[in-house]
């Protein structure tokens, strides 16, 4: 059991210090383009806007209000500076264009590399009331190239009314760095040859070279050490590999994928296959829509082998020292080689903590009587491996009411247990079908664009705008799920719609949890097959029961605390000590501009990075973290740069 007393975070509260997003004001609806203009005008309008924006970059005196509407947004990831920004409104956009340093934009171009990317009419709001034009972009900066997307709307105050091509301005602009000039990824036309033809006495074959690198034998020495071989560690290592940055992953588990393999018996991903692809190697076309945990674990092993990633399993970090003068770490590792324990010392310049979305389990060790429990099991959900066989009729109590709690409750029910979920506040519930058919339809779906283009469509929406759009999306989801939600409430289960009714994904980013993507447990609750104890905190644990704050008592043979996880900062404290943990900033939640705090970007401690998130976030942001590290290694970026 955990030794430190931890306050369990209420389900609906945001992470400490996180800014609440102010929802964007959407543009007003204007007359829609005639059918005869839909194919003709968007390319012309988009090209005119890009031409004028480029003139502004070149120094031509063009007023910003001729290019952007008043309530506009420019989301930039590493193009204008070496950080993530969402600039809102004319003043901040003007300032960013004039005052930026480092990754300065030089030009935009229309990306017409496929029919899907051609400038086209698009809905600006969820319901399609406001019509706009979207155009995929290619981006050039002083140090590299990237991609982007602009969404234009018509400002009737600027249009004469005589022609539909007048008065088009940007509502949102997105720019994202994808490669550094002269340091491009070794993919496609830059792929390795695999052989050096000719006579080379004494040369090593591929397997010998691969073994030497994997074992960190001289001259190979990792520039980056990643702690954790889950989706975060693997995706970052894959990106760094293609950029030529020597990298080693270390993990305390026995095998790659054990972070999923060792979890509860029936765990299946709640996100769809189209959303979950990994960099460079998509899931095969016969892959199931929802991935079982053991299948994902096997894929992680395949992925690491196919991409030639260096991974040491059964390895723990026993000591770490950062030398600010040398700008390098001294890491002492306890590892296993040929069945024997061994100590290795490495000197990387960067450490990436990729130990999971969150950190150490929130185990409520302050609750009285934990050591008095005489039942069969009392664990955190992270340690729950599955119900006991032949335990029909035994009483299981799960404290918590989000994804893990529901999955575990369903697992218990299928084994014949008498199951109760203790729900202390409220939970956002959405069915898988609604999530796929409302939130992801046409973007992350079988008929959607390639995942790289889907990511541009998704990430190009600044979070304040996304928050507003998801209010309407959430209303549609609740309409579709209305019967189930009514059944839950009738059973005494409290539901919510996320912060400011913004739905699941905003709650995920703001809170880090507090939701359940339904794969069957909700109907069990609505039908009374899984019981609910609502609105009460646990006062104490007894020999065979739980007592609540209101004095009520619940019998229990097994207790599972599905109470979530701490901030990654606390995991850093456990691994690297108080000095580093006190210096780095809190992780997750929103900063004042609406970007995610600290994750995937500089942490406040030189040479130290946090990386985590679901598979989709890891896929997208792994490139951006790798570019920052590569930029430092080739002298384009300093840790202190803006």
C-alpha positions in Angstrom: 0.0 0.0 0.0 1.1 3.6 -0.6 2.7 5.3 2.3 1.8 8.9 1.5 -1.6 10.2 2.4 -3.3 11.5 -0.8 -6.5 13.6 -1.1 -8.8 11.9 -3.6 -9.7 14.5 -6.3 -13.4 15.0 -6.8 -14.5 13.8 -10.2 -15.6 17.1 -11.5 -12.7 19.3 -10.4 -9.9 20.4 -12.6 -6.2 19.8 -11.9 -4.7 22.3 -9.5 -3.7 25.5 -11.1 -5.3 24.7 -14.5 -7.0 27.6 -16.2 -10.6 27.3 -17.2 -11.1 27.6 -20.9 -13.1 30.6 -22.0 -15.2 29.2 -24.8 -14.8 31.0 -28.2 -17.5 33.1 -29.7 -18.3 31.6 -33.0 -18.7 33.8 -36.1 -22.2 34.8 -37.2 -23.9 32.9 -40.0 -23.8 34.5 -43.4 -25.5 33.6 -46.7 -24.1 30.3 -47.9 -22.3 29.9 -51.2 -24.4 29.0 -54.2 -24.1 25.5 -55.5 -22.5 26.8 -58.6 -19.8 28.6 -56.6 -18.9 25.7 -54.2 -16.2 24.2 -56.4 -14.9 27.4 -58.0 -14.6 30.0 -55.3 -12.9 28.2 -52.3 -9.5 27.7 -54.1 -9.6 31.3 -55.3 -10.6 32.8 -51.9 -8.0 30.6 -50.1 -5.2 31.6 -52.5 -6.0 35.3 -52.2 -5.9 35.0 -48.4 -2.6 33.1 -48.4 -1.1 35.7 -50.8 -2.0 38.6 -48.6 -0.8 36.8 -45.5 2.6 36.2 -47.2 2.8 39.9 -48.1 2.3 40.6 -44.4 5.2 38.3 -43.6 7.3 40.1 -46.2 6.7 43.5 -44.5 3.9 44.9 -46.7 1.7 47.1 -44.6 -1.5 45.1 -44.4 -3.7 45.7 -41.4 -4.3 42.5 -39.4 -8.0 43.1 -39.4 -8.0 42.6 -43.2 -6.8 39.0 -42.6 -8.4 37.9 -39.3 -11.8 38.5 -37.9 -12.0 40.2 -34.5 -12.5 37.0 -32.5 -9.8 34.9 -34.2 -7.2 32.4 -33.2 -3.8 31.4 -34.4 -2.6 28.1 -32.9 1.1 27.6 -33.4 3.2 24.6 -32.5 6.9 25.3 -32.8 6.7 27.5 -36.0 6.6 31.0 -34.5 8.7 30.1 -31.4 10.1 27.0 -29.7 6.9 26.5 -27.7 3.2 25.9 -28.1 0.9 29.0 -28.3 -2.6 30.0 -29.1 -2.7 33.6 -30.0 -6.2 35.1 -29.6 -7.4 38.4 -31.2 -5.7 41.0 -33.4 -3.3 42.4 -30.8 -1.8 39.1 -29.8 -1.6 37.8 -33.4 0.1 41.0 -34.5 2.6 40.8 -31.7 3.4 37.2 -32.5 4.0 38.0 -36.1 6.2 41.0 -35.4 8.1 39.9 -32.2 8.7 36.2 -32.6 12.2 34.7 -32.4 13.7 31.4 -33.7 11.1 29.5 -35.8 10.0 32.5 -37.8 7.4 31.9 -40.5 8.5 32.9 -44.0 5.6 31.8 -46.1 2.5 29.7 -46.4 1.3 27.8 -49.5 -1.9 26.0 -50.3 -1.4 22.2 -50.0 -3.1 20.7 -53.0 -1.2 17.3 -52.8 -4.5 15.4 -52.8 -8.1 16.0 -53.6 -9.1 15.8 -49.9 -6.8 18.8 -49.2 -8.1 21.1 -51.9 -9.7 24.3 -50.4 -13.3 23.5 -49.8 -16.5 24.6 -48.1 -16.6 23.4 -44.5 -18.9 23.9 -41.4 -17.5 26.2 -38.8 -19.9 25.2 -36.0 -21.0 21.7 -35.1 -24.4 22.0 -36.6 -23.3 23.5 -39.9 -25.1 26.8 -39.4 -22.0 28.8 -40.1 -20.3 28.0 -43.4 -16.6 28.6 -44.0 -13.8 27.6 -46.3 -10.9 25.4 -45.1 -7.5 25.0 -46.8 -4.6 22.7 -45.9 -1.3 24.6 -45.9 2.4 23.9 -46.2 4.4 26.1 -43.9 8.0 27.4 -44.4 10.1 28.9 -41.5 13.6 30.0 -41.2 14.6 26.6 -39.8 12.2 24.1 -41.2 9.0 23.2 -42.8 5.6 22.2 -41.5 1.9 21.9 -42.2 -1.2 23.9 -41.3 -4.8 24.7 -41.9 -6.8 27.9 -42.2 -10.6 28.2 -41.7 -12.0 31.3 -43.4 -15.3 33.0 -42.8 -17.0 35.9 -44.6 -17.1 39.2 -42.8 -20.2 40.9 -44.2 -18.9 44.3 -42.9 -16.1 44.0 -45.4 -18.1 42.6 -48.3 -20.0 44.8 -50.7 -22.7 42.3 -51.1 -22.2 42.2 -54.9 -19.9 39.2 -54.9 -19.5 36.1 -52.6 -15.7 36.3 -52.9 -15.3 39.4 -50.8 -14.6 39.9 -47.1 -13.1 36.4 -46.3 -10.9 36.4 -43.2 -9.4 33.8 -40.9 -11.3 32.5 -38.0 -8.6 30.0 -37.1 -5.1 29.5 -38.4 -3.0 26.5 -37.5 0.8 26.1 -38.1 2.8 23.1 -36.9 6.5 22.4 -37.4 7.2 18.9 -39.0 10.8 18.9 -40.0 14.1 20.8 -39.6 15.9 21.8 -42.7 19.0 19.6 -43.2 17.9 17.3 -40.4 14.9 15.6 -42.0 13.7 12.1 -40.9 15.3 9.1 -42.5 12.1 7.9 -44.2 10.8 7.6 -47.7 13.4 8.8 -50.2 15.8 9.3 -47.3 15.5 5.7 -46.0 18.7 3.8 -45.2 20.1 1.5 -47.9 20.5 -1.4 -45.5 23.9 -2.4 -47.0 27.2 -0.9 -48.0 28.0 -2.8 -51.2 31.6 -3.7 -51.9 34.5 -5.5 -50.1 34.8 -4.5 -46.4 37.0 -7.0 -44.5 35.9 -7.5 -40.9 32.6 -5.7 -41.3 29.7 -6.5 -39.0 26.4 -7.7 -40.4 23.0 -6.1 -39.5 22.3 -8.3 -36.6 25.7 -7.7 -35.0 25.4 -3.9 -35.4 21.8 -4.1 -34.1 22.9 -6.1 -31.0 25.8 -3.7 -30.2 23.5 -0.7 -30.4 20.8 -2.3 -28.3 23.4 -3.1 -25.6 24.8 0.4 -25.8 28.2 -0.9 -26.7 30.8 1.8 -27.7 30.7 3.9 -29.8 26.9 4.0 -29.3 26.0 6.2 -26.3 22.4 7.4 -25.9 21.7 11.1 -26.1 18.2 10.5 -24.7 17.1 8.0 -22.1 13.4 7.4 -21.9 11.8 6.0 -18.7 8.9 3.8 -19.7 8.2 1.5 -22.6 4.5 2.2 -23.1 3.0 4.1 -26.0 4.7 7.3 -24.8 8.2 6.0 -24.7 7.9 3.9 -27.9 6.5 6.8 -30.0 9.1 9.3 -28.8 11.9 6.8 -29.4 10.6 6.1 -32.9 10.6 9.8 -33.8 14.1 10.3 -32.4 15.4 7.2 -34.2 14.3 8.7 -37.5 16.0 12.0 -36.6 19.3 10.2 -35.9 19.2 10.9 -32.1 20.7 7.9 -30.2 18.0 6.8 -27.7 17.5 4.1 -25.1 14.2 3.2 -23.4 14.4 1.6 -19.9 11.4 -0.1 -18.2 11.1 -2.0 -15.0 8.7 -4.5 -16.4 9.8 -7.9 -17.7 8.5 -7.4 -21.3 7.6 -4.5 -23.6 3.9 -4.1 -23.3 3.6 -5.3 -19.7 2.1 -1.9 -18.8 -1.0 -3.1 -20.6 -0.5 -6.9 -20.4 -0.5 -6.8 -16.5 -3.7 -4.9 -16.2 -7.2 -6.3 -15.4 -8.3 -9.3 -17.3 -11.0 -7.9 -19.6 -9.4 -4.5 -20.4 -10.0 -3.4 -24.0 -9.2 0.0 -25.4 -12.2 2.4 -25.4 -10.8 4.4 -28.3 -11.2 3.1 -31.9 -8.4 1.7 -34.1 -8.6 4.7 -36.5 -7.8 7.1 -33.6 -5.0 4.9 -32.2 -2.4 4.3 -35.0 1.2 4.7 -34.0 3.9 6.7 -36.0 5.2 5.0 -39.2 3.4 1.8 -38.7 -0.4 1.8 -38.8 -2.4 -1.1 -37.4 -3.2 -3.7 -40.1 -6.6 -3.4 -42.0 -8.0 -6.4 -40.2 -7.3 -5.0 -36.7 -10.4 -4.9 -34.5 -12.1 -1.6 -33.9 -11.4 -1.8 -30.1 -8.0 -3.4 -29.2 -7.8 -5.9 -26.3 -5.0 -5.1 -23.9 -2.9 -8.3 -24.6 -3.1 -7.7 -28.3 -1.9 -4.1 -27.9 1.0 -5.4 -25.7 2.0 -7.8 -28.5 1.8 -5.0 -31.0 4.2 -2.9 -28.8 6.8 -5.7 -29.0 6.4 -5.9 -32.8 6.6 -2.2 -33.1 9.8 -2.0 -31.1 11.4 -4.7 -33.2 10.3 -3.4 -36.5 11.5 0.2 -35.8 14.7 -1.1 -34.2 14.1 0.7 -30.9 16.6 0.1 -28.1 14.8 -1.1 -25.0 16.1 -2.5 -21.7 13.4 -4.3 -19.7 13.8 -5.4 -16.1 15.7 -2.2 -15.5 15.3 0.5 -12.8 16.9 3.8 -12.3 18.7 3.8 -9.0 20.4 7.2 -9.1 20.3 10.4 -11.2 22.5 13.5 -11.1 22.1 16.5 -13.4 25.3 18.6 -14.2 24.2 22.0 -15.2 27.6 23.0 -16.4 28.1 20.0 -18.7 24.3 19.9 -19.5 24.2 16.1 -19.0 22.9 13.5 -16.7 24.7 10.7 -14.8 22.2 7.9 -14.6 22.9 4.7 -12.6 20.8 1.8 -13.8 20.2 -1.6 -12.3 19.5 -4.0 -15.2 19.5 -7.7 -16.1 21.9 -9.1 -18.6 21.8 -12.9 -19.4 19.8 -13.5 -16.2 22.3 -11.6 -13.9 21.9 -8.2 -12.3 24.3 -5.6 -13.5 24.9 -1.9 -12.8 25.4 0.4 -15.8 26.1 4.2 -15.8 25.0 6.4 -18.7 25.5 10.1 -19.5 22.6 11.3 -21.7 21.8 14.9 -22.3 18.0 14.4 -22.0 15.7 12.3 -19.9 12.1 11.8 -20.9 9.7 10.5 -18.2 7.1 8.5 -20.1 5.7 6.6 -17.2 2.0 6.9 -18.2 -0.7 9.6 -18.7 -0.6 10.4 -15.0 1.6 9.2 -12.2 1.6 7.1 -9.1 -1.8 5.6 -8.0 -4.1 7.8 -5.9 -4.4 5.4 -3.0 -6.4 6.9 -0.1 -4.0 5.8 2.6 -5.5 8.3 5.0 -8.7 6.2 5.4 -8.9 4.6 8.8 -8.8 0.8 9.2 -7.1 -0.2 6.0 -4.9 -2.7 7.8 -8.0 -4.1 9.7 -9.6 -5.5 6.5 -9.9 -9.3 6.7 -11.5 -9.9 3.3 -9.9 -11.5 0.3 -8.5 -8.4 -1.5 -7.9 -4.7 -1.0 -6.0 -3.1 -3.9 -5.8 -0.1 -6.2 -7.3 -0.7 -9.6 -3.7 -0.6 -11.1 -3.0 -3.8 -9.2 -6.3 -5.5 -10.0 -5.7 -8.5 -12.2 -9.2 -10.0 -12.4 -11.9 -11.6 -10.2 -11.3 -14.9 -8.4 -12.7 -18.0 -9.9 -15.5 -19.8 -8.1 -16.4 -16.7 -6.1 -20.0 -16.4 -7.0 -22.0 -14.4 -4.5 -19.1 -12.7 -2.9 -19.4 -9.0 -2.4 -17.1 -6.6 -4.3 -17.0 -2.9 -3.7 -15.3 -0.6 -6.2 -14.6 2.9 -4.9 -14.6 5.2 -8.0 -16.8 5.6 -11.0 -14.8 6.1 -14.2 -13.4 3.8 -16.9 -11.4 1.4 -14.7 -14.2 1.2 -12.1 -16.8 0.3 -14.7 -14.6 -2.2 -16.4 -13.8 -3.9 -13.2 -17.4 -3.9 -12.1 -18.5 -5.6 -15.3 -15.7 -8.1 -14.9 -16.9 -8.9 -11.3 -20.5 -9.2 -12.5 -19.6 -11.7 -15.2 -18.0 -13.9 -12.5 -21.1 -13.8 -10.4 -20.1 -11.3 -7.7 -22.5 -9.0 -5.9 -21.1 -5.7 -7.1 -21.4 -2.1 -5.8 -19.8 1.0 -7.3 -19.2 3.8 -4.8 -19.7 7.0 -6.8 -18.6 10.0 -4.7 -19.5 12.8 -7.2 -20.6 12.6 -10.8 -19.3 11.0 -14.0 -19.5 11.9 -17.7 -20.9 8.8 -19.6 -20.8 8.4 -23.3 -21.4 5.3 -25.4 -18.8 4.1 -27.8 -21.2 4.3 -30.7 -22.0 7.9 -30.0 -18.4 8.8 -29.6 -17.5 7.2 -32.9 -20.5 8.5 -34.9 -20.6 12.1 -33.4 -17.1 13.1 -32.2 -15.0 11.2 -34.7 -17.1 10.5 -37.8 -15.5 11.6 -41.0 -12.1 12.3 -39.3 -11.0 9.2 -37.4 -13.1 6.6 -39.2 -13.0 3.9 -41.9 -13.9 6.4 -44.5 -11.8 9.2 -43.0 -8.6 10.8 -44.3 -5.1 9.4 -43.7 -4.4 9.6 -40.0 -1.8 12.4 -40.5 -4.4 14.6 -42.2 -7.0 13.6 -39.6 -4.5 14.9 -37.0 -4.2 18.2 -38.8 -8.0 18.6 -38.9 -8.2 17.7 -35.2 -5.3 19.7 -33.8 -6.0 22.7 -36.0 -9.0 23.6 -33.8 -7.7 25.8 -30.9 -8.9 24.5 -27.5 -11.1 27.5 -26.7 -12.9 26.9 -30.1 -13.0 23.1 -29.5 -14.6 23.7 -26.1 -17.4 25.7 -27.8 -17.9 23.1 -30.6 -18.0 20.3 -28.2 -20.9 21.8 -26.2 -23.1 21.2 -29.3 -21.5 17.8 -30.0 -22.2 16.8 -26.4 -25.8 17.8 -26.7 -26.1 15.5 -29.7 -24.4 12.7 -27.8 -26.7 13.1 -24.9 -29.7 13.0 -27.2 -28.5 9.7 -28.7 -27.7 8.3 -25.3 -30.8 9.8 -23.5 -32.4 6.4 -22.7 -29.3 5.1 -21.1 -28.6 8.3 -19.2 -32.1 8.3 -17.8 -31.7 4.7 -16.7 -28.4 5.6 -14.9 -30.0 8.5 -13.1 -33.0 6.4 -12.1 -30.6 3.9 -10.6 -29.0 6.7 -8.5 -25.9 7.2 -10.7 -25.0 10.9 -11.1 -24.0 12.0 -14.6 -22.5 15.3 -15.9 -21.5 16.8 -19.2 -17.9 17.9 -18.3 -16.6 21.4 -17.5 -19.1 24.0 -18.9 -20.9 21.1 -20.7 -17.8 20.6 -23.1 -18.0 16.9 -23.1 -15.5 14.0 -22.7 -12.3 15.2 -24.4 -12.2 18.6 -22.6 -12.8 16.8 -19.3 -9.9 14.5 -20.1 -7.6 17.4 -20.8 -8.8 19.6 -17.9 -9.2 16.9 -15.2 -7.4 13.9 -16.5 -10.4 11.6 -15.8 -13.9 11.7 -14.5 -15.6 9.9 -17.4 -16.6 6.5 -18.7 -16.8 5.4 -22.3 -19.6 2.8 -22.1 -18.9 -0.7 -23.3 -21.6 -2.4 -21.3 -21.4 -1.6 -17.6 -23.8 1.3 -17.8 -26.7 -0.9 -18.8 -25.8 -3.2 -15.9 -26.2 -0.2 -13.6 -29.4 0.9 -15.2 -30.8 -2.6 -14.8 -29.8 -2.8 -11.2 -27.3 -5.6 -11.8 -24.5 -3.5 -10.5 -25.5 -1.4 -7.4 -24.6 2.2 -6.7 -23.6 3.9 -3.5 -23.7 7.6 -4.4 -22.4 10.8 -2.9 -20.6 9.5 0.2 -16.9 9.4 1.0 -15.4 6.4 2.8 -15.0 7.0 6.5 -13.2 3.8 7.4 -12.6 0.2 6.4 -13.6 -2.5 8.8 -12.8 -6.2 8.9 -15.5 -7.1 6.4 -17.2 -3.9 5.5 -16.8 -0.2 4.6 -18.3 2.6 6.7 -19.2 5.9 5.0 -19.3 9.5 6.3 -23.1 9.3 6.7 -22.7 6.3 9.0 -24.0 3.7 6.6 -22.1 0.5 6.1 -21.5 -1.8 3.1 -20.3 -5.4 3.4 -17.2 -6.3 1.3 -15.2 -9.4 0.6 -13.1 -7.5 -1.9 -12.4 -3.7 -2.2 -10.9 -2.0 -5.2 -9.9 1.7 -5.1 -10.4 2.9 -8.7 -9.4 6.4 -7.5 -7.2 7.5 -10.3 -3.6 8.6 -10.4 -1.5 11.5 -9.1 0.1 14.2 -11.3 3.2 13.0 -13.1 5.2 15.4 -11.1 4.8 13.1 -8.1 6.2 10.2 -10.1 9.1 12.4 -10.9 9.6 13.1 -7.2 9.7 9.3 -6.5 12.2 8.6 -9.3 14.4 11.7 -9.4 13.9 13.3 -6.0 12.5 16.4 -4.4 14.9 18.9 -6.1 13.8 18.1 -9.6 10.1 17.6 -8.6 10.0 21.0 -6.9 11.5 22.7 -10.0 9.3 21.2 -12.7 5.8 22.6 -13.3 2.5 20.8 -12.9 1.4 18.6 -15.8 -1.9 18.6 -17.6 -4.7 21.1 -17.4 -4.6 24.3 -19.4 -2.2 27.3 -19.4 -3.5 30.9 -19.8 -3.5 30.5 -23.6 -5.4 27.2 -23.6 -2.5 24.9 -24.3 -1.8 21.9 -22.2 0.6 22.7 -19.4 4.2 21.2 -19.4 3.4 18.0 -21.2 5.4 17.5 -24.5 7.2 20.9 -23.9 9.9 22.2 -21.6 9.2 21.4 -17.9 11.3 24.0 -16.0 14.3 21.7 -15.5 16.9 21.6 -18.2 17.3 18.2 -19.9 14.1 16.8 -18.5 10.8 16.2 -20.3 7.4 14.8 -19.5 5.6 12.7 -22.2 2.3 10.9 -22.0 -1.3 10.7 -23.2 -3.5 8.3 -25.1 -2.2 6.7 -28.3 -3.4 9.5 -30.5 -1.8 12.3 -28.4 1.4 10.3 -28.3 1.4 9.8 -32.1 1.0 13.5 -32.7 3.1 15.1 -30.0 6.0 12.6 -30.2 7.2 14.4 -33.3 7.1 17.8 -31.6 9.0 16.6 -28.6 11.6 14.9 -30.8 12.0 18.1 -32.9 12.7 20.2 -29.7 15.4 17.7 -28.6 16.9 17.6 -32.1 16.8 21.3 -32.3 18.9 21.5 -29.1 21.3 18.9 -30.3 22.1 20.7 -33.6 22.3 24.1 -32.0 19.1 25.6 -33.3 17.4 25.9 -29.9 18.5 26.6 -26.4 16.5 25.4 -23.4 16.0 29.0 -22.3 14.6 30.2 -25.7 11.1 31.6 -25.9 
